[in-house]
């Protein structure tokens, strides 16, 4: 299956929602953590362009 965009508004696919994998390997959580790390690094690149409150909102969502 091909996905045109990995994001939609405020939704980002992470972990086993974004990666095809066997459900018995236990990789979904690992990939979700790695994806969240990459997403947080990408958000931090734009700290000078986002208002501080909006950035904190996004970082708080990553902690969920």
Biopython code that builds the backbone (N, CA, C, O; Angstrom):
import numpy as np
from Bio.PDB.StructureBuilder import StructureBuilder

atoms = [
    (1, "UNK", "N", (0.838, -1.166, 0.000)),
    (1, "UNK", "CA", (0.000, 0.000, 0.000)),
    (1, "UNK", "C", (0.888, 1.236, 0.000)),
    (1, "UNK", "O", (1.895, 1.279, 0.707)),
    (2, "UNK", "N", (0.532, 2.214, -0.767)),
    (2, "UNK", "CA", (1.296, 3.453, -0.871)),
    (2, "UNK", "C", (0.563, 4.583, -0.149)),
    (2, "UNK", "O", (-0.648, 4.746, -0.298)),
    (3, "UNK", "N", (1.310, 5.358, 0.631)),
    (3, "UNK", "CA", (0.735, 6.500, 1.344)),
    (3, "UNK", "C", (1.329, 7.769, 0.750)),
    (3, "UNK", "O", (2.550, 7.915, 0.687)),
    (4, "UNK", "N", (0.470, 8.687, 0.316)),
    (4, "UNK", "CA", (0.948, 9.916, -0.322)),
    (4, "UNK", "C", (1.591, 10.868, 0.675)),
    (4, "UNK", "O", (2.588, 11.519, 0.362)),
    (5, "UNK", "N", (1.030, 10.950, 1.866)),
    (5, "UNK", "CA", (1.558, 11.866, 2.870)),
    (5, "UNK", "C", (1.510, 11.195, 4.236)),
    (5, "UNK", "O", (0.538, 10.518, 4.570)),
    (6, "UNK", "N", (2.566, 11.387, 5.022)),
    (6, "UNK", "CA", (2.617, 10.794, 6.353)),
    (6, "UNK", "C", (1.930, 11.661, 7.392)),
    (6, "UNK", "O", (1.764, 11.235, 8.535)),
    (7, "UNK", "N", (1.534, 12.855, 7.023)),
    (7, "UNK", "CA", (0.860, 13.740, 7.970)),
    (7, "UNK", "C", (-0.445, 14.236, 7.382)),
    (7, "UNK", "O", (-0.625, 14.287, 6.165)),
    (8, "UNK", "N", (-1.345, 14.599, 8.269)),
    (8, "UNK", "CA", (-2.607, 15.199, 7.878)),
    (8, "UNK", "C", (-3.043, 16.110, 9.010)),
    (8, "UNK", "O", (-3.482, 15.644, 10.061)),
    (9, "UNK", "N", (-2.920, 17.396, 8.792)),
    (9, "UNK", "CA", (-3.281, 18.369, 9.818)),
    (9, "UNK", "C", (-2.454, 18.102, 11.069)),
    (9, "UNK", "O", (-1.244, 18.327, 11.069)),
    (10, "UNK", "N", (-3.090, 17.626, 12.131)),
    (10, "UNK", "CA", (-2.375, 17.386, 13.386)),
    (10, "UNK", "C", (-2.133, 15.904, 13.647)),
    (10, "UNK", "O", (-1.834, 15.513, 14.775)),
    (11, "UNK", "N", (-2.258, 15.094, 12.630)),
    (11, "UNK", "CA", (-2.106, 13.649, 12.798)),
    (11, "UNK", "C", (-0.820, 13.192, 12.122)),
    (11, "UNK", "O", (-0.546, 13.549, 10.976)),
    (12, "UNK", "N", (-0.032, 12.397, 12.847)),
    (12, "UNK", "CA", (1.192, 11.819, 12.297)),
    (12, "UNK", "C", (1.169, 10.326, 12.592)),
    (12, "UNK", "O", (0.888, 9.917, 13.718)),
    (13, "UNK", "N", (1.463, 9.515, 11.588)),
    (13, "UNK", "CA", (1.525, 8.072, 11.797)),
    (13, "UNK", "C", (2.864, 7.695, 12.418)),
    (13, "UNK", "O", (3.919, 8.133, 11.959)),
    (14, "UNK", "N", (2.809, 6.873, 13.473)),
    (14, "UNK", "CA", (4.008, 6.406, 14.163)),
    (14, "UNK", "C", (3.900, 4.908, 14.408)),
    (14, "UNK", "O", (2.805, 4.345, 14.398)),
    (15, "UNK", "N", (5.037, 4.271, 14.626)),
    (15, "UNK", "CA", (5.051, 2.866, 15.022)),
    (15, "UNK", "C", (4.445, 1.945, 13.986)),
    (15, "UNK", "O", (4.651, 2.114, 12.784)),
    (16, "UNK", "N", (3.681, 0.950, 14.475)),
    (16, "UNK", "CA", (3.134, -0.039, 13.554)),
    (16, "UNK", "C", (2.029, 0.522, 12.674)),
    (16, "UNK", "O", (1.623, -0.130, 11.713)),
    (17, "UNK", "N", (1.530, 1.719, 12.979)),
    (17, "UNK", "CA", (0.565, 2.374, 12.091)),
    (17, "UNK", "C", (1.248, 2.866, 10.818)),
    (17, "UNK", "O", (0.602, 3.021, 9.782)),
    (18, "UNK", "N", (2.552, 3.109, 10.898)),
    (18, "UNK", "CA", (3.285, 3.651, 9.754)),
    (18, "UNK", "C", (4.194, 2.622, 9.086)),
    (18, "UNK", "O", (4.641, 2.828, 7.958)),
    (19, "UNK", "N", (4.464, 1.527, 9.771)),
    (19, "UNK", "CA", (5.409, 0.531, 9.262)),
    (19, "UNK", "C", (4.730, -0.830, 9.163)),
    (19, "UNK", "O", (4.085, -1.279, 10.111)),
    (20, "UNK", "N", (4.876, -1.474, 8.030)),
    (20, "UNK", "CA", (4.343, -2.828, 7.876)),
    (20, "UNK", "C", (5.266, -3.803, 8.591)),
    (20, "UNK", "O", (6.463, -3.856, 8.308)),
    (21, "UNK", "N", (4.704, -4.579, 9.522)),
    (21, "UNK", "CA", (5.518, -5.535, 10.272)),
    (21, "UNK", "C", (4.630, -6.639, 10.826)),
    (21, "UNK", "O", (3.410, -6.498, 10.901)),
    (22, "UNK", "N", (5.252, -7.713, 11.203)),
    (22, "UNK", "CA", (4.534, -8.830, 11.793)),
    (22, "UNK", "C", (4.080, -8.464, 13.206)),
    (22, "UNK", "O", (4.850, -7.862, 13.955)),
    (23, "UNK", "N", (2.855, -8.810, 13.587)),
    (23, "UNK", "CA", (2.382, -8.478, 14.925)),
    (23, "UNK", "C", (3.047, -9.299, 16.030)),
    (23, "UNK", "O", (2.931, -8.947, 17.204)),
    (24, "UNK", "N", (3.735, -10.376, 15.683)),
    (24, "UNK", "CA", (4.335, -11.225, 16.715)),
    (24, "UNK", "C", (5.780, -10.841, 17.044)),
    (24, "UNK", "O", (6.378, -11.432, 17.943)),
    (25, "UNK", "N", (6.341, -9.879, 16.344)),
    (25, "UNK", "CA", (7.738, -9.505, 16.581)),
    (25, "UNK", "C", (7.902, -8.486, 17.702)),
    (25, "UNK", "O", (9.009, -8.317, 18.215)),
    (26, "UNK", "N", (6.836, -7.807, 18.091)),
    (26, "UNK", "CA", (6.923, -6.814, 19.155)),
    (26, "UNK", "C", (7.693, -5.570, 18.759)),
    (26, "UNK", "O", (8.315, -4.934, 19.609)),
    (27, "UNK", "N", (7.662, -5.212, 17.491)),
    (27, "UNK", "CA", (8.429, -4.064, 17.013)),
    (27, "UNK", "C", (7.629, -2.763, 16.988)),
    (27, "UNK", "O", (8.212, -1.695, 16.805)),
    (28, "UNK", "N", (6.319, -2.827, 17.165)),
    (28, "UNK", "CA", (5.490, -1.627, 17.073)),
    (28, "UNK", "C", (5.905, -0.557, 18.064)),
    (28, "UNK", "O", (6.036, 0.610, 17.695)),
    (29, "UNK", "N", (6.116, -0.940, 19.324)),
    (29, "UNK", "CA", (6.512, 0.028, 20.351)),
    (29, "UNK", "C", (7.903, 0.586, 20.066)),
    (29, "UNK", "O", (8.137, 1.785, 20.219)),
    (30, "UNK", "N", (8.830, -0.284, 19.649)),
    (30, "UNK", "CA", (10.182, 0.178, 19.307)),
    (30, "UNK", "C", (10.147, 1.216, 18.199)),
    (30, "UNK", "O", (10.782, 2.266, 18.296)),
    (31, "UNK", "N", (9.400, 0.915, 17.145)),
    (31, "UNK", "CA", (9.313, 1.851, 16.028)),
    (31, "UNK", "C", (8.595, 3.128, 16.427)),
    (31, "UNK", "O", (8.949, 4.205, 15.947)),
    (32, "UNK", "N", (7.598, 3.035, 17.290)),
    (32, "UNK", "CA", (6.892, 4.230, 17.751)),
    (32, "UNK", "C", (7.839, 5.150, 18.518)),
    (32, "UNK", "O", (7.798, 6.368, 18.344)),
    (33, "UNK", "N", (8.688, 4.575, 19.360)),
    (33, "UNK", "CA", (9.652, 5.379, 20.125)),
    (33, "UNK", "C", (10.662, 6.032, 19.186)),
    (33, "UNK", "O", (10.979, 7.211, 19.337)),
    (34, "UNK", "N", (11.165, 5.274, 18.224)),
    (34, "UNK", "CA", (12.118, 5.836, 17.260)),
    (34, "UNK", "C", (11.459, 6.923, 16.413)),
    (34, "UNK", "O", (12.065, 7.962, 16.151)),
    (35, "UNK", "N", (10.229, 6.686, 15.989)),
    (35, "UNK", "CA", (9.509, 7.684, 15.193)),
    (35, "UNK", "C", (9.257, 8.953, 16.004)),
    (35, "UNK", "O", (9.405, 10.062, 15.490)),
    (36, "UNK", "N", (8.877, 8.787, 17.274)),
    (36, "UNK", "CA", (8.633, 9.947, 18.133)),
    (36, "UNK", "C", (9.910, 10.755, 18.324)),
    (36, "UNK", "O", (9.870, 11.985, 18.359)),
    (37, "UNK", "N", (11.042, 10.065, 18.447)),
    (37, "UNK", "CA", (12.325, 10.757, 18.566)),
    (37, "UNK", "C", (12.617, 11.574, 17.311)),
    (37, "UNK", "O", (13.022, 12.733, 17.401)),
    (38, "UNK", "N", (12.410, 10.969, 16.144)),
    (38, "UNK", "CA", (12.644, 11.690, 14.877)),
    (38, "UNK", "C", (11.692, 12.872, 14.739)),
    (38, "UNK", "O", (12.092, 13.941, 14.277)),
    (39, "UNK", "N", (10.433, 12.685, 15.140)),
    (39, "UNK", "CA", (9.458, 13.771, 15.069)),
    (39, "UNK", "C", (9.855, 14.913, 15.998)),
    (39, "UNK", "O", (9.764, 16.079, 15.615)),
    (40, "UNK", "N", (10.293, 14.592, 17.213)),
    (40, "UNK", "CA", (10.698, 15.650, 18.143)),
    (40, "UNK", "C", (11.925, 16.396, 17.623)),
    (40, "UNK", "O", (12.023, 17.612, 17.789)),
    (41, "UNK", "N", (12.864, 15.678, 16.993)),
    (41, "UNK", "CA", (14.029, 16.341, 16.402)),
    (41, "UNK", "C", (13.606, 17.268, 15.270)),
    (41, "UNK", "O", (14.146, 18.365, 15.128)),
    (42, "UNK", "N", (12.646, 16.831, 14.469)),
    (42, "UNK", "CA", (12.157, 17.668, 13.369)),
    (42, "UNK", "C", (11.461, 18.912, 13.905)),
    (42, "UNK", "O", (11.641, 20.002, 13.362)),
    (43, "UNK", "N", (10.665, 18.763, 14.966)),
    (43, "UNK", "CA", (9.979, 19.922, 15.552)),
    (43, "UNK", "C", (10.975, 20.912, 16.152)),
    (43, "UNK", "O", (10.784, 22.124, 16.063)),
    (44, "UNK", "N", (12.033, 20.392, 16.760)),
    (44, "UNK", "CA", (13.019, 21.273, 17.382)),
    (44, "UNK", "C", (13.772, 22.120, 16.363)),
    (44, "UNK", "O", (14.312, 23.169, 16.716)),
    (45, "UNK", "N", (13.818, 21.684, 15.106)),
    (45, "UNK", "CA", (14.464, 22.484, 14.060)),
    (45, "UNK", "C", (13.724, 23.791, 13.815)),
    (45, "UNK", "O", (14.301, 24.751, 13.304)),
    (46, "UNK", "N", (12.451, 23.829, 14.180)),
    (46, "UNK", "CA", (11.617, 24.990, 13.876)),
    (46, "UNK", "C", (11.253, 25.801, 15.107)),
    (46, "UNK", "O", (10.268, 26.539, 15.087)),
    (47, "UNK", "N", (12.028, 25.680, 16.180)),
    (47, "UNK", "CA", (11.694, 26.411, 17.401)),
    (47, "UNK", "C", (11.701, 27.915, 17.193)),
    (47, "UNK", "O", (10.938, 28.627, 17.846)),
    (48, "UNK", "N", (12.538, 28.410, 16.305)),
    (48, "UNK", "CA", (12.586, 29.853, 16.068)),
    (48, "UNK", "C", (11.417, 30.325, 15.200)),
    (48, "UNK", "O", (11.157, 31.525, 15.118)),
    (49, "UNK", "N", (10.717, 29.401, 14.555)),
    (49, "UNK", "CA", (9.623, 29.772, 13.672)),
    (49, "UNK", "C", (8.251, 29.543, 14.295)),
    (49, "UNK", "O", (7.258, 30.092, 13.817)),
    (50, "UNK", "N", (8.181, 28.744, 15.350)),
    (50, "UNK", "CA", (6.915, 28.484, 16.024)),
    (50, "UNK", "C", (6.841, 29.294, 17.310)),
    (50, "UNK", "O", (7.846, 29.440, 18.006)),
    (51, "UNK", "N", (5.687, 29.811, 17.629)),
    (51, "UNK", "CA", (5.552, 30.449, 18.940)),
    (51, "UNK", "C", (5.837, 29.416, 20.035)),
    (51, "UNK", "O", (5.549, 28.231, 19.867)),
    (52, "UNK", "N", (6.395, 29.865, 21.138)),
    (52, "UNK", "CA", (6.805, 28.961, 22.211)),
    (52, "UNK", "C", (5.637, 28.113, 22.711)),
    (52, "UNK", "O", (5.804, 26.916, 22.945)),
    (53, "UNK", "N", (4.482, 28.701, 22.876)),
    (53, "UNK", "CA", (3.337, 27.958, 23.384)),
    (53, "UNK", "C", (2.954, 26.814, 22.451)),
    (53, "UNK", "O", (2.646, 25.710, 22.901)),
    (54, "UNK", "N", (2.975, 27.084, 21.162)),
    (54, "UNK", "CA", (2.631, 26.044, 20.190)),
    (54, "UNK", "C", (3.666, 24.924, 20.226)),
    (54, "UNK", "O", (3.307, 23.750, 20.136)),
    (55, "UNK", "N", (4.931, 25.268, 20.354)),
    (55, "UNK", "CA", (5.980, 24.260, 20.437)),
    (55, "UNK", "C", (5.794, 23.390, 21.674)),
    (55, "UNK", "O", (5.910, 22.167, 21.600)),
    (56, "UNK", "N", (5.505, 24.019, 22.813)),
    (56, "UNK", "CA", (5.297, 23.255, 24.036)),
    (56, "UNK", "C", (4.102, 22.318, 23.900)),
    (56, "UNK", "O", (4.126, 21.205, 24.424)),
    (57, "UNK", "N", (3.064, 22.756, 23.206)),
    (57, "UNK", "CA", (1.904, 21.905, 22.958)),
    (57, "UNK", "C", (2.322, 20.666, 22.181)),
    (57, "UNK", "O", (1.916, 19.557, 22.527)),
    (58, "UNK", "N", (3.123, 20.835, 21.142)),
    (58, "UNK", "CA", (3.567, 19.696, 20.340)),
    (58, "UNK", "C", (4.478, 18.771, 21.150)),
    (58, "UNK", "O", (4.361, 17.549, 21.053)),
    (59, "UNK", "N", (5.369, 19.334, 21.936)),
    (59, "UNK", "CA", (6.262, 18.506, 22.739)),
    (59, "UNK", "C", (5.483, 17.746, 23.801)),
    (59, "UNK", "O", (5.818, 16.605, 24.121)),
    (60, "UNK", "N", (4.441, 18.375, 24.352)),
    (60, "UNK", "CA", (3.599, 17.708, 25.338)),
    (60, "UNK", "C", (2.884, 16.515, 24.709)),
    (60, "UNK", "O", (2.726, 15.476, 25.350)),
    (61, "UNK", "N", (2.457, 16.659, 23.470)),
    (61, "UNK", "CA", (1.805, 15.548, 22.778)),
    (61, "UNK", "C", (2.763, 14.383, 22.588)),
    (61, "UNK", "O", (2.346, 13.225, 22.610)),
    (62, "UNK", "N", (4.042, 14.680, 22.401)),
    (62, "UNK", "CA", (5.027, 13.615, 22.220)),
    (62, "UNK", "C", (5.216, 12.801, 23.494)),
    (62, "UNK", "O", (5.607, 11.635, 23.443)),
    (63, "UNK", "N", (4.932, 13.429, 24.644)),
    (63, "UNK", "CA", (5.118, 12.745, 25.919)),
    (63, "UNK", "C", (3.992, 11.762, 26.224)),
    (63, "UNK", "O", (4.102, 10.963, 27.154)),
    (64, "UNK", "N", (2.911, 11.816, 25.448)),
    (64, "UNK", "CA", (1.780, 10.907, 25.714)),
    (64, "UNK", "C", (2.109, 9.484, 25.387)),
    (64, "UNK", "O", (1.268, 8.601, 25.555)),
]
sb = StructureBuilder()
sb.init_structure("model")
sb.init_model(0)
sb.init_chain("A")
sb.init_seg("    ")
for serial, (resi, resn, name, xyz) in enumerate(atoms, 1):
    if name == "N":
        sb.init_residue(resn, " ", resi, " ")
    sb.init_atom(name, np.array(xyz, "f"), 0.0, 1.0, " ", f" {name:<3s}", serial, name[0])
structure = sb.get_structure()
